[in-house]
Amino acid sequence: MLIDAQNELDQVRADLRALFERVPWSVEPMDAWETHENAWRPSSRPASPGWDPVDAVEIARLRARELELAEVLVCHPYWTEFAPGDVQAARDALNHREQESASTAS
């Protein structure tokens, strides 16, 4: 169950990243802007039409699912089987399971 939840969480996060790369930088419509010419770190943004309502709904759905999955993973009773000092290493092993299996397969 934990591996399935972690796999789904990885996929949800990948879907969110892809969606964030596609949508405009601002949720709401915003005018273009740039910092003052003497700014310590000059920056600017183009005008943004805001997010499409369909994209906003999908982002909200994915964020909610991400939160649910994170809660399942962090609060699962399985972690009580470990000594308090070993829980982080066990969680890291779950997060990096694909990297470890790829390195042992080589």
BAGU-672400 format. One record per atom (N, C-alpha, C, O): residue in one letter; atom name; y, x negated, z negated; residue number from 1. Coordinates in Angstrom, 3 decimals. Example, Ala and Ser with C-alpha at 12.3 -4.5 7.8 and 13.67 -1.06 7.14 Angstrom:
# BAGU-672400
 residuo atomo    north     east       up num
       A     N   -5.690  -13.190   -7.800   1
       A    CA   -4.500  -12.300   -7.800   1
       A     C   -3.300  -13.200   -7.800   1
       A     O   -3.319  -14.236   -8.465   1
       S     N   -2.250  -12.850   -7.080   2
       S    CA   -1.060  -13.670   -7.140   2
       S     C    0.030  -12.900   -7.870   2
       S     O    1.138  -13.409   -8.039   2
//
This chain:
# BAGU-672400
 residuo atomo    north     east       up num
       M     N   -1.196   -0.808    0.000   1
       M    CA    0.000    0.000    0.000   1
       M     C    1.269   -0.857    0.000   1
       M     O    2.224   -0.566    0.720   1
       L     N    1.267   -1.911   -0.811   2
       L    CA    2.458   -2.763   -0.867   2
       L     C    2.695   -3.478    0.460   2
       L     O    3.837   -3.625    0.895   2
       I     N    1.634   -3.916    1.092   3
       I    CA    1.799   -4.591    2.387   3
       I     C    2.328   -3.612    3.427   3
       I     O    3.190   -3.967    4.231   3
       D     N    1.818   -2.383    3.417   4
       D    CA    2.315   -1.370    4.353   4
       D     C    3.793   -1.078    4.101   4
       D     O    4.579   -0.971    5.042   4
       A     N    4.167   -0.951    2.829   5
       A    CA    5.576   -0.686    2.494   5
       A     C    6.454   -1.860    2.914   5
       A     O    7.552   -1.657    3.432   5
       Q     N    5.980   -3.083    2.695   6
       Q    CA    6.763   -4.257    3.095   6
       Q     C    6.885   -4.329    4.614   6
       Q     O    7.951   -4.661    5.133   6
       N     N    5.812   -4.024    5.325   7
       N    CA    5.872   -4.014    6.788   7
       N     C    6.865   -2.971    7.290   7
       N     O    7.647   -3.236    8.203   7
       E     N    6.827   -1.784    6.687   8
       E    CA    7.768   -0.745    7.101   8
       E     C    9.202   -1.139    6.763   8
       E     O   10.114   -0.897    7.553   8
       L     N    9.406   -1.744    5.592   9
       L    CA   10.746   -2.193    5.211   9
       L     C   11.260   -3.237    6.200   9
       L     O   12.426   -3.195    6.594   9
       D     N   10.412   -4.160    6.597  10
       D    CA   10.813   -5.162    7.594  10
       D     C   11.232   -4.491    8.899  10
       D     O   12.220   -4.890    9.517  10
       Q     N   10.479   -3.472    9.316  11
       Q    CA   10.791   -2.765   10.562  11
       Q     C   12.086   -1.976   10.440  11
       Q     O   12.903   -1.976   11.361  11
       V     N   12.277   -1.305    9.310  12
       V    CA   13.510   -0.533    9.091  12
       V     C   14.714   -1.470    9.140  12
       V     O   15.731   -1.140    9.750  12
       R     N   14.608   -2.627    8.506  13
       R    CA   15.716   -3.586    8.514  13
       R     C   15.970   -4.125    9.912  13
       R     O   17.123   -4.334   10.289  13
       A     N   14.921   -4.352   10.685  14
       A    CA   15.101   -4.798   12.069  14
       A     C   15.777   -3.708   12.896  14
       A     O   16.652   -4.002   13.711  14
       D     N   15.382   -2.462   12.694  15
       D    CA   16.008   -1.342   13.398  15
       D     C   17.484   -1.220   13.031  15
       D     O   18.325   -0.973   13.896  15
       L     N   17.797   -1.391   11.754  16
       L    CA   19.193   -1.343   11.321  16
       L     C   20.010   -2.465   11.955  16
       L     O   21.120   -2.236   12.436  16
       R     N   19.456   -3.684   11.953  17
       R    CA   20.173   -4.811   12.578  17
       R     C   20.468   -4.536   14.045  17
       R     O   21.579   -4.777   14.515  17
       A     N   19.477   -4.033   14.762  18
       A    CA   19.663   -3.735   16.183  18
       A     C   20.724   -2.660   16.378  18
       A     O   21.545   -2.751   17.291  18
       L     N   20.709   -1.656   15.534  19
       L    CA   21.687   -0.579   15.636  19
       L     C   23.094   -1.081   15.295  19
       L     O   24.059   -0.741   15.981  19
       F     N   23.210   -1.884   14.243  20
       F    CA   24.517   -2.436   13.878  20
       F     C   25.092   -3.333   14.973  20
       F     O   26.309   -3.392   15.146  20
       E     N   24.240   -4.021   15.703  21
       E    CA   24.714   -4.857   16.813  21
       E     C   25.244   -4.005   17.966  21
       E     O   26.086   -4.463   18.738  21
       R     N   24.763   -2.784   18.085  22
       R    CA   25.126   -1.915   19.199  22
       R     C   26.359   -1.055   18.924  22
       R     O   27.143   -0.786   19.834  22
       V     N   26.533   -0.620   17.671  23
       V    CA   27.645    0.293   17.361  23
       V     C   28.960   -0.476   17.233  23
       V     O   28.947   -1.685   16.998  23
       P     N   30.095    0.213   17.385  24
       P    CA   31.392   -0.443   17.204  24
       P     C   31.541   -0.979   15.779  24
       P     O   30.816   -0.568   14.872  24
       W     N   32.476   -1.888   15.596  25
       W    CA   32.650   -2.543   14.304  25
       W     C   33.144   -1.605   13.217  25
       W     O   32.922   -1.876   12.037  25
       S     N   33.800   -0.518   13.569  26
       S    CA   34.355    0.400   12.577  26
       S     C   33.674    1.757   12.646  26
       S     O   33.432    2.291   13.729  26
       V     N   33.370    2.305   11.482  27
       V    CA   32.748    3.628   11.422  27
       V     C   33.709    4.676   11.977  27
       V     O   33.321    5.521   12.784  27
       E     N   34.943    4.614   11.545  28
       E    CA   35.984    5.542   11.988  28
       E     C   36.790    4.897   13.110  28
       E     O   36.842    3.669   13.186  28
       P     N   37.420    5.682   13.982  29
       P    CA   38.276    5.098   15.009  29
       P     C   39.385    4.254   14.369  29
       P     O   40.035    4.683   13.415  29
       M     N   39.587    3.053   14.909  30
       M    CA   40.595    2.130   14.383  30
       M     C   41.305    1.439   15.528  30
       M     O   40.705    1.145   16.562  30
       D     N   42.591    1.182   15.335  31
       D    CA   43.361    0.428   16.314  31
       D     C   42.973   -1.043   16.250  31
       D     O   42.442   -1.517   15.246  31
       A     N   43.244   -1.750   17.332  32
       A    CA   43.019   -3.199   17.351  32
       A     C   43.977   -3.848   16.357  32
       A     O   45.033   -3.293   16.053  32
       W     N   43.609   -5.021   15.854  33
       W    CA   44.492   -5.732   14.940  33
       W     C   44.232   -7.233   15.025  33
       W     O   43.172   -7.666   15.475  33
       E     N   45.179   -7.994   14.601  34
       E    CA   44.992   -9.428   14.442  34
       E     C   45.890   -9.912   13.316  34
       E     O   46.919   -9.306   13.017  34
       T     N   45.488  -11.001   12.703  35
       T    CA   46.243  -11.513   11.571  35
       T     C   47.551  -12.141   12.040  35
       T     O   47.732  -12.420   13.225  35
       H     N   48.436  -12.354   11.113  36
       H    CA   49.729  -12.979   11.377  36
       H     C   49.507  -14.396   11.901  36
       H     O   48.516  -15.035   11.547  36
       E     N   50.396  -14.883   12.722  37
       E    CA   50.235  -16.201   13.351  37
       E     C   50.122  -17.341   12.344  37
       E     O   49.546  -18.381   12.664  37
       N     N   50.658  -17.173   11.130  38
       N    CA   50.573  -18.217   10.106  38
       N     C   49.446  -17.965    9.104  38
       N     O   49.422  -18.569    8.031  38
       A     N   48.541  -17.101    9.440  39
       A    CA   47.441  -16.769    8.534  39
       A     C   46.552  -17.983    8.310  39
       A     O   46.362  -18.813    9.200  39
       W     N   46.016  -18.064    7.110  40
       W    CA   45.132  -19.170    6.770  40
       W     C   43.916  -19.208    7.699  40
       W     O   43.506  -20.277    8.153  40
       R     N   43.352  -18.047    7.975  41
       R    CA   42.214  -17.951    8.880  41
       R     C   42.508  -16.841    9.883  41
       R     O   42.278  -15.668    9.588  41
       P     N   43.009  -17.191   11.053  42
       P    CA   43.327  -16.169   12.045  42
       P     C   42.071  -15.386   12.465  42
       P     O   40.998  -15.959   12.654  42
       S     N   42.232  -14.098   12.601  43
       S    CA   41.131  -13.266   13.086  43
       S     C   41.705  -12.033   13.751  43
       S     O   42.890  -11.726   13.622  43
       S     N   40.845  -11.338   14.462  44
       S    CA   41.277  -10.128   15.156  44
       S     C   40.069   -9.246   15.415  44
       S     O   38.921   -9.682   15.331  44
       R     N   40.358   -8.014   15.728  45
       R    CA   39.328   -7.042   16.109  45
       R     C   39.877   -6.190   17.239  45
       R     O   41.058   -5.844   17.248  45
       P     N   39.018   -5.851   18.193  46
       P    CA   39.459   -4.934   19.248  46
       P     C   39.521   -3.512   18.699  46
       P     O   39.031   -3.243   17.602  46
       A     N   40.110   -2.624   19.447  47
       A    CA   40.136   -1.209   19.049  47
       A     C   38.695   -0.697   18.967  47
       A     O   37.829   -1.118   19.734  47
       S     N   38.459    0.204   18.035  48
       S    CA   37.127    0.764   17.849  48
       S     C   37.188    2.281   17.995  48
       S     O   38.020    2.934   17.365  48
       P     N   36.320    2.837   18.817  49
       P    CA   36.282    4.294   18.944  49
       P     C   35.582    4.963   17.752  49
       P     O   35.591    6.188   17.637  49
       G     N   34.978    4.165   16.872  50
       G    CA   34.203    4.709   15.761  50
       G     C   32.761    4.930   16.182  50
       G     O   32.416    4.835   17.360  50
       W     N   31.938    5.224   15.205  51
       W    CA   30.522    5.444   15.493  51
       W     C   30.295    6.816   16.094  51
       W     O   30.962    7.787   15.738  51
       D     N   29.356    6.879   16.999  52
       D    CA   28.889    8.141   17.537  52
       D     C   28.187    8.894   16.396  52
       D     O   27.483    8.269   15.603  52
       P     N   28.360   10.214   16.295  53
       P    CA   27.714   10.955   15.199  53
       P     C   26.193   10.786   15.157  53
       P     O   25.605   10.769   14.076  53
       V     N   25.569   10.664   16.296  54
       V    CA   24.115   10.471   16.336  54
       V     C   23.748    9.124   15.714  54
       V     O   22.782    9.028   14.958  54
       D     N   24.524    8.085   16.036  55
       D    CA   24.282    6.771   15.449  55
       D     C   24.521    6.796   13.940  55
       D     O   23.765    6.188   13.183  55
       A     N   25.556    7.489   13.505  56
       A    CA   25.864    7.572   12.079  56
       A     C   24.722    8.237   11.313  56
       A     O   24.370    7.799   10.218  56
       V     N   24.148    9.288   11.883  57
       V    CA   23.020    9.971   11.248  57
       V     C   21.811    9.045   11.186  57
       V     O   21.124    8.992   10.167  57
       E     N   21.549    8.321   12.263  58
       E    CA   20.402    7.407   12.293  58
       E     C   20.589    6.258   11.299  58
       E     O   19.635    5.862   10.629  58
       I     N   21.782    5.731   11.199  59
       I    CA   22.052    4.664   10.233  59
       I     C   21.865    5.185    8.814  59
       I     O   21.271    4.499    7.983  59
       A     N   22.353    6.365    8.526  60
       A    CA   22.180    6.954    7.192  60
       A     C   20.699    7.163    6.881  60
       A     O   20.255    6.907    5.762  60
       R     N   19.940    7.626    7.869  61
       R    CA   18.502    7.834    7.670  61
       R     C   17.793    6.514    7.388  61
       R     O   16.972    6.424    6.475  61
       L     N   18.115    5.489    8.178  62
       L    CA   17.473    4.188    7.983  62
       L     C   17.868    3.555    6.652  62
       L     O   17.032    2.945    5.986  62
       R     N   19.116    3.693    6.264  63
       R    CA   19.551    3.151    4.967  63
       R     C   18.836    3.848    3.815  63
       R     O   18.427    3.200    2.851  63
       A     N   18.688    5.157    3.913  64
       A    CA   17.990    5.899    2.866  64
       A     C   16.527    5.468    2.788  64
       A     O   15.984    5.295    1.697  64
       R     N   15.894    5.295    3.942  65
       R    CA   14.493    4.851    3.960  65
       R     C   14.372    3.435    3.412  65
       R     O   13.424    3.127    2.690  65
       E     N   15.322    2.575    3.748  66
       E    CA   15.319    1.205    3.230  66
       E     C   15.367    1.225    1.700  66
       E     O   14.636    0.481    1.046  66
       L     N   16.210    2.060    1.141  67
       L    CA   16.326    2.173   -0.303  67
       L     C   15.030    2.691   -0.925  67
       L     O   14.586    2.172   -1.950  67
       E     N   14.421    3.705   -0.317  68
       E    CA   13.160    4.246   -0.827  68
       E     C   12.067    3.182   -0.847  68
       E     O   11.343    3.033   -1.831  68
       L     N   11.963    2.448    0.257  69
       L    CA   10.929    1.418    0.356  69
       L     C   11.173    0.278   -0.629  69
       L     O   10.232   -0.234   -1.235  69
       A     N   12.426   -0.115   -0.787  70
       A    CA   12.749   -1.174   -1.746  70
       A     C   12.376   -0.737   -3.158  70
       A     O   11.861   -1.531   -3.946  70
       E     N   12.636    0.523   -3.472  71
       E    CA   12.275    1.039   -4.799  71
       E     C   10.767    1.031   -4.997  71
       E     O   10.284    0.649   -6.063  71
       V     N   10.024    1.446   -3.983  72
       V    CA    8.557    1.429   -4.064  72
       V     C    8.073    0.007   -4.323  72
       V     O    7.206   -0.214   -5.168  72
       L     N    8.627   -0.942   -3.606  73
       L    CA    8.176   -2.331   -3.733  73
       L     C    8.543   -2.940   -5.079  73
       L     O    7.719   -3.619   -5.691  73
       V     N    9.743   -2.714   -5.541  74
       V    CA   10.197   -3.346   -6.781  74
       V     C    9.586   -2.694   -8.017  74
       V     O    9.285   -3.377   -8.996  74
       C     N    9.403   -1.397   -7.977  75
       C    CA    8.961   -0.651   -9.172  75
       C     C    7.453   -0.392   -9.217  75
       C     O    6.973    0.288  -10.124  75
       H     N    6.716   -0.916   -8.267  76
       H    CA    5.276   -0.640   -8.221  76
       H     C    4.581   -1.214   -9.463  76
       H     O    4.900   -2.323   -9.893  76
       P     N    3.635   -0.465  -10.039  77
       P    CA    2.939   -0.929  -11.244  77
       P     C    2.128   -2.211  -11.039  77
       P     O    1.773   -2.872  -12.015  77
       Y     N    1.834   -2.566   -9.806  78
       Y    CA    1.079   -3.795   -9.525  78
       Y     C    1.726   -5.011  -10.172  78
       Y     O    1.030   -5.915  -10.633  78
       W     N    3.056   -5.036  -10.208  79
       W    CA    3.756   -6.221  -10.723  79
       W     C    3.539   -6.424  -12.216  79
       W     O    3.756   -7.523  -12.725  79
       T     N    3.112   -5.378  -12.928  80
       T    CA    2.872   -5.528  -14.373  80
       T     C    1.614   -6.344  -14.658  80
       T     O    1.387   -6.756  -15.796  80
       E     N    0.794   -6.580  -13.628  81
       E    CA   -0.410   -7.389  -13.799  81
       E     C   -0.090   -8.875  -13.920  81
       E     O   -0.953   -9.667  -14.299  81
       F     N    1.137   -9.254  -13.603  82
       F    CA    1.534  -10.658  -13.635  82
       F     C    2.324  -10.965  -14.895  82
       F     O    3.008  -10.103  -15.447  82
       A     N    2.218  -12.204  -15.334  83
       A    CA    3.078  -12.667  -16.422  83
       A     C    4.515  -12.629  -15.917  83
       A     O    4.754  -12.846  -14.729  83
       P     N    5.474  -12.357  -16.796  84
       P    CA    6.865  -12.239  -16.342  84
       P     C    7.345  -13.434  -15.501  84
       P     O    8.114  -13.252  -14.557  84
       G     N    6.911  -14.618  -15.827  85
       G    CA    7.340  -15.791  -15.074  85
       G     C    6.694  -15.913  -13.705  85
       G     O    7.137  -16.719  -12.886  85
       D     N    5.655  -15.131  -13.439  86
       D    CA    4.928  -15.230  -12.171  86
       D     C    5.264  -14.110  -11.188  86
       D     O    4.840  -14.155  -10.033  86
       V     N    6.014  -13.114  -11.629  87
       V    CA    6.312  -11.954  -10.776  87
       V     C    7.095  -12.373   -9.538  87
       V     O    6.783  -11.925   -8.435  87
       Q     N    8.103  -13.222   -9.699  88
       Q    CA    8.923  -13.617   -8.550  88
       Q     C    8.096  -14.333   -7.487  88
       Q     O    8.268  -14.080   -6.295  88
       A     N    7.209  -15.215   -7.904  89
       A    CA    6.353  -15.923   -6.940  89
       A     C    5.437  -14.943   -6.211  89
       A     O    5.201  -15.089   -5.012  89
       A     N    4.924  -13.952   -6.925  90
       A    CA    4.059  -12.953   -6.295  90
       A     C    4.846  -12.114   -5.288  90
       A     O    4.350  -11.817   -4.202  90
       R     N    6.078  -11.731   -5.652  91
       R    CA    6.911  -10.960   -4.718  91
       R     C    7.277  -11.798   -3.506  91
       R     O    7.294  -11.296   -2.382  91
       D     N    7.573  -13.080   -3.728  92
       D    CA    7.878  -13.968   -2.604  92
       D     C    6.682  -14.085   -1.664  92
       D     O    6.844  -14.107   -0.444  92
       A     N    5.485  -14.160   -2.233  93
       A    CA    4.281  -14.245   -1.407  93
       A     C    4.134  -12.997   -0.540  93
       A     O    3.732  -13.092    0.620  93
       L     N    4.458  -11.831   -1.095  94
       L    CA    4.413  -10.599   -0.304  94
       L     C    5.447  -10.647    0.819  94
       L     O    5.151  -10.271    1.952  94
       N     N    6.652  -11.105    0.509  95
       N    CA    7.709  -11.168    1.517  95
       N     C    7.404  -12.160    2.628  95
       N     O    7.791  -11.944    3.777  95
       H     N    6.715  -13.244    2.295  96
       H    CA    6.486  -14.310    3.269  96
       H     C    5.038  -14.369    3.737  96
       H     O    4.579  -15.413    4.202  96
       R     N    4.326  -13.273    3.621  97
       R    CA    2.910  -13.245    3.961  97
       R     C    2.640  -13.603    5.405  97
       R     O    1.634  -14.253    5.690  97
       E     N    3.505  -13.200    6.335  98
       E    CA    3.276  -13.498    7.752  98
       E     C    3.446  -14.986    8.033  98
       E     O    2.687  -15.561    8.814  98
       Q     N    4.430  -15.608    7.407  99
       Q    CA    4.644  -17.037    7.596  99
       Q     C    3.457  -17.835    7.075  99
       Q     O    3.027  -18.804    7.701  99
       E     N    2.929  -17.422    5.921 100
       E    CA    1.807  -18.130    5.328 100
       E     C    0.556  -17.962    6.175 100
       E     O   -0.185  -18.925    6.368 100
       S     N    0.301  -16.748    6.691 101
       S    CA   -0.894  -16.536    7.509 101
       S     C   -0.785  -17.258    8.846 101
       S     O   -1.795  -17.702    9.391 101
       A     N    0.420  -17.381    9.376 102
       A    CA    0.608  -18.108   10.638 102
       A     C    0.378  -19.592   10.446 102
       A     O   -0.182  -20.246   11.326 102
       S     N    0.795  -20.140    9.315 103
       S    CA    0.624  -21.574    9.082 103
       S     C   -0.830  -21.927    8.791 103
       S     O   -1.262  -23.034    9.114 103
       T     N   -1.595  -21.022    8.192 104
       T    CA   -2.995  -21.294    7.935 104
       T     C   -3.838  -21.108    9.192 104
       T     O   -4.916  -21.692    9.304 104
       A     N   -3.359  -20.304   10.137 105
       A    CA   -4.079  -20.068   11.387 105
       A     C   -3.942  -21.245   12.341 105
       A     O   -4.763  -21.409   13.244 105
       S     N   -2.927  -22.053   12.152 106
       S    CA   -2.693  -23.179   13.062 106
       S     C   -3.671  -24.298   12.874 106
       S     O   -3.594  -25.309   13.572 106
//
